[in-house]
Amino acid sequence: MAAHFGRRLRKGAATTAVAAAAVAALSASQAPGATGANQDRPTAAGSTTPAPDPTTDGDATGNSPYYTDLPPLKSPNPSPSPTIGTPVARGEAEAGIPATVLDAYRKAEAELRSTKPGCNLPWQLLAAIGKVESGQARGGRVDADGTTIGRILGPQLDGNGFALIKDTDHGAYDGNSHYDQAVGPMQFIPSTWAWAGRDGNGDGNADPNNVYDAALAAGHYLCRNDWDMSTEGGLHSAILSYNNSQDYLNLVLNWMDYYRKGSHSVPDGTGGVPSHRSDDHTGQHTGTPTPTEPPRNKPHHKPDKPQKPGTPGGPESPDPTPPKPKPPVPPKPPTPSDTVDHLSDAGTGKLTARAGDDFARRISTRAETKAGAAVGKVRIRFTITGDTDTTFAGGETVATVATDAKGVAAAPALQAGEKTGDFTVTTAVVGHRAKGVDYTATVTARTADTLARTSDTPLTCTPGGEFADQVQVKATYKGAAADQVAATATLIKSADDPTENDKGPSFKDADGKPVRTLTDLKTDDKGLLTLPKLYADDTTGTFLLRITTTGGATLTVELKVAAADESASPSPSPSATS
């Protein structure tokens, strides 16, 4: 793949004149080797490593492969369509981002909001780049810690259709001791990771194969040079520094705006993987993400300086001395997590809440051995997936809780958003593979069980006139104000015939035409609903207005139309049923 950052390849002849002008304008002040970007960078351990050499980390030539699938056709079009983009129409499924990957993007945004507030980096930008570079880590094929299951590697940069970048890490990151390859969900080349890498999940190691580490590193890379993502100039400069291609810029902008219009989490491993790449026309598919086993010992620091070509052990000459066998590594003593065979429910019960309310029950999960014994001091990760606004207390969709002495971990309280429907909470043991347990939860619409008028004033009118008072009602649920409850109002024929009346009082639309049914009504924050003005035609008599809400609360209000000289008679009390 192709997020080679400073060494990222341009599309050569396919790049437009606009892209060439943009790159030329940026090359002096915005490339990684420019003044201001050439400072020492901290490693995950807190030490510093030299900034990249501008002669090797600057402009590059050749093709730069990446996924070119466009967002679905119904997505907004705030930016020009990429000239090499591949149209797709897979619908709203494309808005789903694997839960752990989405959590990594949001955590990176939160950290950069604190450490680099002037950057204004949105997580949707990281999601857009992650989509284009690796299809969101191959559809979210990551473990509970966020490390990809198998490495995601780009083509080897051997100068054959790509840049020529000889090995800089002794194959520690990419497994290639001759040439460098882009690595991980955000596709860093090893020499760039050596100074740009970050520890995003707090395990003390900066690993390009970990989505938390890679997302945070990408955020810091995009925020260098004091670029401000809230401005067009800063945003475009940052994206072009990631890949100097106008097509790439437009593609990333389209995905970023698509995610801004709405996205949701899906279970890890179930996300869609793009199918079209910028190098498809060349017949080369060497850059397709390839699952390989990760290195046994992940580097914790910048690799040693590579040997020069031609020297023993260098990238272009075989090592004449056979490697010495390594002494066997003694096995690590088992941790509590290693003994967990499966997770089971610990009496959670039914999970249901109205929109905007807290769930009354909390999820409780028990870690058990194969024999069913409880396992304490084990970290359990709870992940919310589904197209609702539900979060854990604190606004997060992922929470990690340690089991107690009885092996039970209670997730934070669930808080329903405004979107109704079902969602799932999945569980996993952090750092260990074990069978989890899934929980299905439901967010129902806001309801009311009682409706009542706020005034006892009779509603009367003369023929052809308008009613002096507007109808206002209050909705309650178990005695409390029922806010944001959907309602309808209909002028009906009779108490036994709830069909719409074709004569008598009516509301009016914008053109002054009579309307006798109102839909899409909603109570306010105090549970109040005030209807528009009512108007009478020439028909006299007593008429009925029926108001109903979600949940079944119903109120019938009498409206009287009589000539002015008729003596007013008291109106009977409105009838209400629940």
Disulfide bonds with the S-S distance in Angstrom:
Cys119-Cys223 1.93
